Amino acid sequence: MGTLLAAQSHQAAGASGVFSLTWLLVALPMLGAAVLLLGGRRTDRFGHLLGAALPGAAFVVGVIEFIALLGRDGSDRALSQHLFSWVPAGGFQVDVGLLVDPLSMCFVLLITGVGTLIHVYSIGYMEHDPDRRRFFGYLNLFVAAMLLLVLADSYLTLYVGWEGVGLASYLLIGFWSYNPAYAAAAKKAFVANRVGDFGLSVAIMIMFAQLGTVSFQGVFAGAGHLSEGVATAMGLMLLLGACGKSAQFPLQSWLGDAMAGPTPVSALIHAATMVTAGVYLVVRSAPIFELAPNAQLVVVIVGAVTLIFGAIVGCAKDDIKKALAASTMSQIGYMMLAAGLGPVGYVFAIFHLLTHGFFKAGLFLGAGSVMHGMNDQVDMRRFGGLATVMKVTWITFGLGWLAIIGFPGLSGFWSKDKIIEAAFVGDGWRPWVFGLAALIGAGVTAFYMTRVFLLTFHGKRRWSEDVHPHESPLVMTVPLMILAVGSAFLGLLLGPTGALKTWLEPVTGVPGDESTALPLWSLTVLTVVLVVAGAGLAWSMYLREEVPVTAPRGSWLTRAARVDLYQDALNESLLMRPGQYLTRSLVYADNRGIDGAVNGLAALIGGTSGRFRRLQTGFVRSYALSMFGGAALVVGAMLLVRL
């Protein structure tokens, strides 16, 4: 932790040389969004090209800065670029600045590199959509917001990017909002993310109230003076924000419905970048979580529960995109578990995040390629035999499949297995509970991902006669090939060489040499055995046996997994219905109580005045009669008094 604080507190006198260009990382895609969204139909002819070029230009800037960072000592790799003063309020000052360090640079290269490939792929995928220019504008807006999120040097600036990616996600999920189901999916994602955002905002308020600052440097330097209770509250609120953005338990219900957006959206936002923002937040906030062991334990629990939850749901989905969405939920659960383990797991959380960005983006784009050739069909039970007619998609998807199940030598083997090993570190019950959860998740992952691969590309052809599968154009398959190469070799490049561990040490610190509850060789053997068993079970069920075109009823667990283990029903029972009843009660109390009292008083005064008004008829004879009657009463009273 000391190394981490030293790295975070280090600030260069001012970004110079290539680092003075850091603002371009955010400005370039933001420029694309402004031109495409404000330029209107006049930009239709070149909008897709501009939209793909500007993230590519940001990637070039990122590579240049990465090379420049490599030339600096590890303790000198945190540089801050001040942009402008945002909130000057007495002693409270918030400046908008960008922080370039090893952690943020990992995300910059992932977001711009994989993001550019997805933009290029989208040129072909969205070719016939009349609103393609607007789609690229939203994609550019998302990339700009995501880069601001990971480059921010304060929690308040991070929050701006955090909300920006939420907005862009809403716009892209509901891109085809003329379909009511897609519009509802966008609203569901938006509302679920707002719940998490509330947690992040509360955490920032606690920082301000307790420390008087929201900058990373100030918060991490002052965190040691916080009581454990305050640090725990802050950590739990940060975790709530992470759960919303990263679709972790209990805020995971929106991710499956988010597949309503175009498939490139699923690849960029819901696989490679936005849903990993929660992992980034936890790792970046490590000094806070290390002062709050209870909050740190909750992070591990959330990760373990989510990785099992997502894996079970993925086993029963027939929609190829929703099966991959459940897989994303599960894999981010692995990352969250590792991030909660402290210094022993930080590097492995980021390691798996990077490899996952490549193979999951490739899998989603591969699913999009299948849909492109199958008239937008998503039901895997109506695929089969596509390996012979879509060979490039089959090979690239196959490499992504082998990577995610942890086939020895490929990326997932190096990154996910390290998380399993880290989960077994420690004493007592924790390594057995969390380690076994990680092991079981590996076996179930092999089962459901093999199921996806076999149902899609192998077995009998189950599509209808009006469907004519064909390979996608080069503008779509070339990004698939590049992502497949990353799926295969990125783990080998970063893992056994120790390159990523050395690179991140200035931020994550140096993990101690802690022993695992089981020997490392036995964990590797167990993981491989479970992977082979899971894949073999899927092969026996979906290749050796006849696959029905319609899904059989299945066991109670299968039926539950098809409806996401009743997460929507649970949310409806615990949150939506009570909220409706509360709202109706408040409306009734307002109408009958507050409004009733006000309206009743007004009616009383109005009725009384109306009755008194009848005394003023406007006729002289009535007034004369009243005067006569009054005089008679006075005379009568005087006579009575005299008597």
Secondary structure, 3 states (H helix, E strand, C coil): CHHHHHHHHCCCCCCCHHHHHHHHHHHHHHHHHHHHHHCHHHHCCCHHHHHHHHHHHHHHHHHHHHHHHHCCCHHHCCEEEEEEEEEEECCEEEEEEEEECHHHHHHHHHHHHHHHHHHHHHHHHCCCCCCHHHHHHHHHHHHHHHHHHHHECEHHHHHHHHHHHHHHHHHHHCCCCCCHHHHHHHHHHHHHHHHHHHHHHHHHHHHHHHHCCCEHHHHHHHHHHCCHHHHHHHHHHHHHHHHHHCCCCCCCCHHHHHHHCCHHHHHHHHHHCHHHHHHHHHHHCHHHHCCCHHHHHHHHHHHHHHHHHHHHHHCCCCEHHHHHHHHHHHHHHHHHHHHHCHHHCHHHHHHHHHHHHHHHHHHHHHHHHHHHHCCCCCEHHHCCCHHHCCHHHHHHHHHHHHHHHCCCCCHHHHHHHHHHHHHCECCCCHHHHHHHHHHHHHHHHHHHHHHHHHHHHCCCCCCCCCCCCCCCCHHHHHHHHHHHHHHHHHHHHHCCCCHHHHHHHHHHCCCCCCCECCCHHHHHHHHHHHHHHHHHHHHHHHCCCCCCCCCCCCCHHHHHHHCHHHHHHHHHHHHHHHHHHHHHHHHHHHHHHHHHHHHHHHHHHHHHHHHHHCCCCCCHHHHHHHHHHHHHHHHHHHHHHHC
